[in-house]
Structures are given as C-alpha cells and as structure tokens.
Amino acid sequence: MSDLSIPILLLGIGMLFVVLMVVLLLLVRQLLVSRRRGAFECTVRRRGLVGGSSWQHGLMRFGTDRLRWFRAYSLRLRPEVVLRRSEIRDVTRQNLPAQVAGGEGRCLIEFSLRGGRQVSAIVDMASGAALNSWLEAAPTGSVLGDAD
C-alpha cells in the first residue's frame, strides 16, 4: 500500500462511522418519541423560512395542558410546535376522504390560537376523536372561545 492510501481509507471508515451514528441517533429519537403514551401520527402545515408553507409529517403527543408536535426524522429532541390548551380559541374539523378505496378516512383540524395564529393538522379519525376528547376534558375556563 502506498503512503497516501492509508489516510484515505481511515477517512472513509470515519465518514461511514459518522453516518451510521447519525442514523442510529435518528432511530433512537423516533423510538423515544413514539413509545411514550399519547403519541399519534400527525401531519402539520408549517411555515417555511421564505414565507411559503408546506405539510410536514411527524408525531403529536398529548400532554396535560399542551400538545407537542415532533417532526419525523429530526435530531432535535424538543418539539417543533407546542399548542397550549389555554391559547386555543377555536377548533374546526373537516372530514377528508380516504386516499384508497376501503381505507380509513382522515380529518383536517384547524386550531385558531390567541394572537390570530393558525395551525392546521391532518390526523386519522381515531386521533381526531382523541383530540376532541382532550379538548372537552379541559377544566372549565382553561380553553378560550368556542373550543370547549
């Protein structure tokens, strides 16, 4: 072997190790977020850096007083979107047709928050019912407007 091939080989092995570690961290984070109680798949419309918006897939998790949304396949441990129950003014629901014949329908949920902010989410029907129950189970006065 020439003198130059050993550092290149070590560099290749090091890069492969780094890529494998990142993939392992992604998998461990996904497992940690999805294994906790109250987690369900949810697609949220998020605003981009340039001003447009796009739908992003992730997991939403119930809390006592807030909903936390974690983007799928992200290294970030904290939630990307947090919806506090006390900030929700109104919730509108719209049933969406199933994407395949015989498949389960989905539901578009739009949260109107204090300050005029809107958050849209697409969930399956069971998760939509769970969100509705979570809002209705709020203590009196903890939800603004018509949400409860």
C-alpha positions, -999 to 999 in steps of 0.1 A, spaced: 0 0 0 12 34 -7 16 61 19 -14 80 7 -40 52 7 -40 46 45 -53 81 54 -79 79 27 -90 45 39 -92 59 75 -112 89 63 -137 66 45 -141 44 76 -145 76 98 -172 90 75 -190 57 74 -189 56 112 -203 92 114 -232 84 90 -241 52 110 -241 71 142 -265 98 128 -288 70 115 -287 53 149 -295 86 167 -324 92 144 -338 58 151 -334 61 189 -351 95 189 -380 82 168 -384 53 193 -383 76 223 -409 100 209 -433 73 196 -431 50 226 -445 75 251 -482 75 258 -505 97 238 -483 98 207 -500 96 173 -491 103 137 -499 138 125 -491 159 95 -488 197 102 -487 226 79 -457 247 88 -444 280 75 -411 279 57 -382 303 61 -391 320 28 -427 326 37 -445 296 20 -460 268 38 -456 230 35 -471 199 51 -446 180 73 -451 146 87 -444 139 124 -458 127 157 -480 147 180 -482 139 217 -508 147 243 -498 164 275 -518 176 304 -521 212 292 -505 211 257 -500 193 225 -464 187 213 -456 180 177 -422 164 168 -411 164 132 -403 129 118 -367 120 113 -352 150 130 -323 151 156 -340 178 176 -352 165 209 -376 193 217 -409 196 199 -412 218 168 -447 230 176 -463 234 210 -501 241 213 -511 252 248 -546 244 257 -550 280 272 -541 295 238 -567 276 217 -596 299 207 -614 277 182 -611 243 166 -627 234 132 -628 199 119 -633 187 83 -635 151 72 -613 142 43 -620 112 20 -598 81 22 -569 81 -1 -575 45 -12 -608 26 -16 -617 9 17 -590 29 36 -596 49 67 -606 85 63 -586 114 77 -596 146 94 -583 181 89 -582 200 121 -575 237 122 -566 254 155 -572 291 159 -549 304 185 -546 335 206 -529 363 185 -545 352 152 -521 323 147 -535 292 128 -522 257 129 -536 230 106 -531 193 112 -542 161 94 -548 131 116 -567 98 112 -603 96 126 -594 79 158 -568 105 166 -592 133 157 -617 118 182 -590 117 208 -581 154 202 -618 162 206 -619 144 239 -587 161 251 -603 195 244 -636 186 260 -618 172 291 -603 206 299 -612 222 332 -638 249 329 -622 282 318 -589 268 306 -599 270 270 -608 303 254 -636 309 229 -657 281 215 -631 253 216 -646 237 247 
